[in-house]
Amino acid sequence: MHNEQIKILTASLKRLLRRGATKQLLNIIKKTHMADLSLSFKELSLDNREKLFALMHDPEQIGDLFSLLDESLYLEFVKTVEFNKLVKIFDQMPSDDAASLLTLLDEELSDQILEKMQKKESDSVEQLLSYEEDTAGSLMVTDFIALEEEVMAKQVIEALQNKYLDVEMPFYIYVIDEYGKLVGVSSLRQLVVVPPEKPLKEFMARDLISVKPYTDREEVARLVARYDYLAIPVVDSDNKIVGIVTVDDVIDILHEAATEDILKMAGVGEEYIETQTILRGTRIRLPWLFASFLGGVAAFFIIGGFEENLAKFTSLAAFIPVIMGMGGNIGTQSSTIVVRGIATGRINLNDFTRVVSKELSVGLILGVIYGLFIGVIAKFTFAAEPFSLALSFAVGLAILSSMSIAALVGSMVPLILEKFHVDPAVATGPFVTTSIDIVSVYCYFTIATVLLDL
């Protein structure tokens, strides 16, 4: 649903809750997708949330809602659910979702739920919980279709109809040899277009991509995105398939990774602002702003060193903001492009020369264009002054040097940080903005000193 439709849904829920229209509310719960209902839950008052949640009885439906709610709302609702019902809810969930949500609960409660869950389900969840967070093993689904390569197409279809009805991602049939090792994969499309008597080994794809349980989840997401897979198999050291990572989890990973990088580059941590306390938000931002503060102090001392020049030509001060601003902007643009490229796997250290030279070229071209613009403005603004031509050249060259150096620094710093295994998203922002402010001011006054013969 679009935002407007969510607003209509929320307004309808509020009105029906106020009237106590249970029948209509049950009808909405039955027909509305949990992804939409979860958004409306956030807009309801605590009392209305509790009333609406009390009308939900289907464990599978509640499980879907839990997996879509914000962490705070999920924990709020868990407290209101009777223990045995909570066990049924986790039994109905896909193992990866159950594992993810159990880690958010109190350890004692989590253990009690696992103990009461069905043996097969609890074993799958405990297996996922044994892997480190942010790895393929921690988010894989252990329900998948794996058949031996001698099985014929018609037998595969029969197995899908009878044995694998509850598999979350039935789009791929993974093929194993007599030792249980993964040797190929077939899509449903391939399965239905071949003769019924044809064995899997004769039409399966052999050049499949797989990952290990300890592979970083962002690397898994990059592979799925690169090859347009709906799922990617997870294999152990013997190349036996132990699970699959599905595209719905990959979408969540990419969303979270992009959000984290943007928040890191902005200097506000990795959490959403709505989950941060005032004290935590202040503590996270303080060191980042201190880096900018140091850059400002350094720029102050540089300007102070040219105090006599400023006293002679006060017009120099008028162009400091635009020179620092243009350099800062293009530096931020270059660093953002490179950080995103590193995060998505499109840029690596082997691309250092190509990426840096390209961004430097862009910086030079933009520097020439804006240097001419601002130089012309300086010339006509101070046309009556004898130094107007020299000033326009000084301002134009300062813009050119500021933007060129900013593009160079903005593209180099993330790659250098990546080389030394420092997260570029964390450290690039303050380093680039602070250094460019200092360099821009220094270049400006140095050029002005030479051209104006100060």
SVG drawing of the C-alpha trace seen along z (x, -y; Angstrom):
<svg xmlns="http://www.w3.org/2000/svg" viewBox="-19 -52 73 95">
<polyline fill="none" stroke="black" stroke-width="0.4" points="0.0,0.0 1.1,-3.6 1.3,-6.1 -2.2,-7.4 -3.7,-4.0 -1.9,-3.3 -3.4,-6.5 -6.9,-5.3 -6.3,-1.9 -5.1,-3.4 -8.0,-5.8 -10.5,-3.0 -8.9,-0.9 -9.1,-3.8 -12.8,-4.4 -13.7,-0.7 -11.8,-0.3 -13.6,-3.3 -16.9,-1.7 -15.9,1.7 -16.8,3.2 -15.2,6.6 -16.6,8.3 -15.3,5.6 -11.9,5.5 -11.6,9.3 -12.4,8.9 -9.7,6.3 -7.2,8.4 -8.1,11.4 -7.8,9.5 -4.9,7.1 -1.3,8.0 0.7,8.1 3.3,5.7 0.6,3.1 -1.0,3.9 2.4,3.6 2.7,0.0 -0.7,-0.9 0.2,0.7 2.9,-2.0 0.3,-4.8 -2.1,-3.4 -2.2,-4.3 -1.0,-1.7 -4.5,-0.9 -5.7,-0.5 -2.7,1.7 -3.5,4.0 -7.2,4.2 -6.3,5.0 -3.6,7.5 -6.1,9.3 -8.3,10.0 -5.4,11.9 -5.5,15.7 -3.8,17.3 -0.2,18.2 1.2,18.0 -0.4,14.6 1.0,13.3 4.4,14.7 4.4,12.7 3.4,9.6 6.2,10.1 8.8,10.4 7.7,7.1 7.3,4.9 9.9,2.6 11.9,4.2 10.3,2.1 6.8,3.0 7.6,6.7 8.9,6.8 5.8,5.0 3.5,7.6 5.5,10.6 4.9,9.6 1.1,9.9 1.1,13.4 0.5,16.4 3.5,18.7 2.0,21.8 0.6,19.6 4.0,18.0 5.6,21.4 3.0,22.2 3.8,18.9 7.5,19.7 6.7,23.2 4.9,21.7 7.6,19.3 10.3,19.9 13.4,20.9 15.5,17.9 12.8,15.5 12.3,17.4 16.1,17.4 16.3,13.6 13.4,12.8 14.5,15.2 17.8,13.3 15.9,10.2 14.2,11.9 15.5,12.4 17.9,15.4 15.9,17.3 12.6,16.9 14.3,17.7 15.6,21.0 12.2,21.9 10.5,21.4 13.2,23.5 12.7,26.2 8.9,26.4 9.0,26.1 8.7,29.1 11.9,31.0 12.5,30.5 11.8,26.7 13.8,26.1 16.8,28.0 16.7,25.8 16.5,22.6 19.3,23.7 21.5,24.5 21.0,21.0 21.6,19.5 25.0,21.3 26.4,19.2 27.8,15.7 25.6,12.8 25.7,11.2 26.8,14.5 25.1,16.6 24.6,19.3 22.6,17.1 20.0,16.1 19.7,19.2 16.6,21.3 17.1,25.0 14.0,26.1 14.9,26.6 14.5,29.1 17.5,31.4 17.2,34.5 19.7,36.9 20.8,36.5 19.3,39.8 15.7,38.7 13.5,38.1 11.5,35.0 8.2,36.6 9.4,37.9 10.6,34.4 7.1,33.0 5.5,35.7 7.9,34.9 6.9,31.2 3.2,32.1 3.5,34.4 6.7,34.0 7.8,30.3 4.5,28.4 5.7,26.2 9.1,25.3 9.5,21.5 11.4,21.1 10.4,23.9 11.7,22.2 15.0,24.2 15.6,27.9 19.1,28.5 20.8,31.6 23.1,33.8 25.2,36.8 25.3,40.2 27.5,38.7 25.1,35.8 27.4,33.2 25.8,30.3 26.5,30.8 23.8,28.7 20.5,26.8 17.4,26.8 14.7,24.1 11.0,25.0 10.9,23.7 13.6,26.1 11.7,28.9 8.4,28.4 9.7,28.1 11.8,31.3 10.4,34.8 9.0,36.6 11.6,39.5 14.6,37.2 16.8,37.4 18.0,34.2 21.6,34.7 20.8,34.2 19.2,30.8 20.5,29.3 22.8,26.3 26.3,27.1 27.9,23.7 26.0,22.7 27.3,20.2 27.3,21.2 28.5,19.7 29.8,21.0 27.9,20.6 30.5,18.1 30.4,15.9 29.5,12.3 25.9,11.6 26.6,8.5 28.8,10.6 25.9,13.0 23.6,10.1 26.1,8.9 26.2,12.3 22.4,12.6 22.1,9.1 24.9,9.8 23.4,13.0 19.7,12.2 19.1,15.3 16.0,15.9 18.1,17.9 21.7,19.0 22.7,22.3 24.9,22.5 27.3,25.5 29.6,26.8 33.3,27.7 32.3,31.0 30.1,29.1 27.0,30.5 24.0,28.1 22.9,27.1 20.5,24.3 19.6,21.5 19.6,17.7 16.4,16.3 15.9,13.1 13.5,11.6 16.4,11.8 18.8,10.3 16.5,7.3 16.5,6.7 20.3,7.0 20.7,4.4 18.3,2.1 20.0,2.3 23.5,2.0 22.6,-1.1 20.9,-2.6 23.8,-1.9 26.3,-3.4 24.3,-6.5 23.9,-7.0 27.6,-6.3 28.6,-8.8 26.3,-11.4 28.0,-10.7 24.8,-9.6 25.7,-6.0 24.0,-2.9 20.6,-3.1 17.5,-4.8 16.8,-8.1 13.5,-6.9 15.3,-4.2 18.0,-6.5 17.8,-8.2 18.7,-11.9 21.9,-11.0 22.9,-8.3 22.3,-10.5 24.4,-13.2 27.2,-10.8 27.4,-9.3 27.5,-12.7 29.9,-14.4 33.2,-13.0 32.1,-13.5 31.3,-17.2 34.6,-17.5 36.5,-16.5 34.7,-19.3 35.3,-21.7 39.1,-21.0 38.9,-21.7 37.2,-25.0 39.8,-25.9 42.6,-25.1 40.9,-27.2 40.6,-30.0 44.4,-30.0 45.1,-29.8 42.9,-32.9 44.5,-34.6 47.9,-34.1 46.7,-36.1 45.2,-38.8 47.3,-41.6 46.2,-40.6 42.6,-40.6 43.1,-44.1 44.3,-45.3 41.7,-43.5 38.6,-42.9 36.8,-41.7 38.8,-38.4 36.6,-37.4 33.4,-37.5 34.5,-34.5 35.6,-32.2 32.2,-30.5 31.6,-29.7 35.2,-28.3 34.9,-26.1 31.4,-25.1 32.1,-24.1 35.1,-22.0 33.2,-20.4 30.2,-19.5 32.2,-17.8 34.4,-16.0 31.2,-14.6 29.9,-13.6 33.1,-11.8 33.4,-10.0 29.7,-8.9 30.1,-7.5 33.2,-5.5 31.8,-4.3 28.7,-3.1 30.8,-1.4 32.8,0.4 29.7,1.4 28.0,2.9 31.2,4.6 31.3,2.5 34.6,0.9 37.6,2.6 41.3,1.7 42.3,2.8 40.2,-0.1 42.2,-2.7 43.8,-4.4 40.7,-4.4 38.4,-5.6 40.7,-8.4 41.6,-9.7 38.0,-9.7 36.9,-11.7 39.9,-14.0 38.9,-14.7 35.3,-15.4 36.6,-17.8 38.9,-19.6 36.1,-20.1 33.6,-21.3 36.3,-23.5 37.0,-25.2 33.3,-25.8 32.5,-27.2 35.9,-29.0 34.9,-30.9 31.4,-31.7 32.6,-33.0 35.6,-34.7 33.3,-36.7 31.1,-37.6 34.1,-38.8 35.3,-40.9 31.9,-42.7 31.2,-43.0 34.5,-44.8 34.8,-46.3 35.6,-49.8 38.6,-48.5 42.1,-48.3 42.6,-44.8 39.4,-43.4 41.1,-41.3 43.7,-39.8 40.9,-39.1 38.7,-37.3 41.7,-35.2 42.5,-34.4 38.9,-33.4 38.6,-31.3 41.8,-29.5 40.9,-28.9 37.6,-27.3 39.5,-25.2 42.1,-24.0 39.6,-23.5 37.2,-21.3 40.0,-19.3 41.7,-18.5 38.4,-17.8 37.5,-15.3 40.9,-13.7 40.8,-13.4 37.1,-12.3 37.9,-9.4 41.2,-8.4 40.4,-8.3 37.7,-5.6 39.9,-3.3 42.9,-3.8 40.7,-3.1 39.4,0.0 43.0,1.2 43.7,0.9 40.5,2.7 38.8,-0.5 35.1,-0.9 35.1,-3.7 31.5,-4.7 32.6,-5.5 35.9,-7.4 35.5,-9.1 33.0,-11.8 34.9,-13.7 38.3,-13.3 37.2,-14.5 35.2,-17.5 37.8,-18.7 40.8,-18.3 39.0,-20.0 38.1,-23.0 41.7,-23.5 43.1,-23.0 40.5,-25.2 41.3,-28.2 45.1,-27.7 45.0,-27.5 42.8,-30.5 45.0,-32.8 48.2,-31.5 46.9,-32.1 45.6,-35.6 48.9,-36.5 50.7,-35.7 48.3,-37.3 47.5,-40.4 51.2,-40.9 50.4,-41.1"/>
</svg>
